[in-house]
């Protein structure tokens, strides 16, 4: 299966942006009428841009994108269509017409998924991207998508929690991103393994980062994950886990953003 990736050049209009300009017509200004993409339009675009050979149906609609079951020849794949508005779902018909921002989100998620995959995380392998469209590996059996972790009854929740934290540590330490929206809603359960999804809001940890924001996002993600595992009677210290992560990686110039990181006992599990 060969993917197609359109290089992001903000000064060069893409085929997709030119197509949307015809929809916009002569309207100008920040707020314009934007039609919701129909299944037939998504299918037409996906085939035209060689991202898929067919699009079957929509399975989900998130904050930034709609998710479709598509096919590349006989292989089921996921097609993610980032939307062209920035309003609440109750006001989809109007909003900022921002194709550039949607293409940036699609490109960011493609690049991040690829980096996470190469680092050894369990994420859907990215396949291709054109404009605001992204395709990735289908996680599931047949045409049945893998369930969200929140809907699953786990036989060995302690091990699963450790798997999630191990993968998240790879994302933070090796890929140098925080997820930013991690919870039992954005983790799939398939083949006895948790799979991370939905990363357009991820935040890069680099020498120019706001480490207070990094720590806040990291703390929120870990608290969300631990909240799910409380139903299994599992209780762990989120502050300790956050400090374990921070002790594994900090940009050299930001090591003193806080007075001092505590030292940790060597006995026991890494995330106890």
HELIX and SHEET records of a PDB file:
HELIX    1   1 UNK A   15  UNK A   24  1                                  10    
HELIX    2   2 UNK A   39  UNK A   48  1                                  10    
HELIX    3   3 UNK A   89  UNK A   91  5                                   3    
HELIX    4   4 UNK A   99  UNK A  119  1                                  21    
HELIX    5   5 UNK A  149  UNK A  151  5                                   3    
HELIX    6   6 UNK A  157  UNK A  170  1                                  14    
HELIX    7   7 UNK A  171  UNK A  175  3                                   5    
HELIX    8   8 UNK A  211  UNK A  229  1                                  19    
HELIX    9   9 UNK A  230  UNK A  232  5                                   3    
HELIX   10  10 UNK A  238  UNK A  248  1                                  11    
HELIX   11  11 UNK A  252  UNK A  254  5                                   3    
SHEET    1   A 2 UNK A  31  UNK A  33  0                                        
SHEET    2   A 2 UNK A  94  UNK A  96 -1                                        
SHEET    1   B 5 UNK A  54  UNK A  61  0                                        
SHEET    2   B 5 UNK A  65  UNK A  72 -1                                        
SHEET    3   B 5 UNK A  75  UNK A  82 -1                                        
SHEET    4   B 5 UNK A 133  UNK A 137 -1                                        
SHEET    5   B 5 UNK A 126  UNK A 130 -1                                        
SHEET    1   C 2 UNK A 140  UNK A 141  0                                        
SHEET    2   C 2 UNK A 144  UNK A 145 -1                                        
SHEET    1   D 3 UNK A 147  UNK A 148  0                                        
SHEET    2   D 3 UNK A 187  UNK A 190 -1                                        
SHEET    3   D 3 UNK A 193  UNK A 196 -1                                        
SHEET    1   E 2 UNK A 177  UNK A 178  0                                        
SHEET    2   E 2 UNK A 203  UNK A 204 -1                                        
END                                                                             
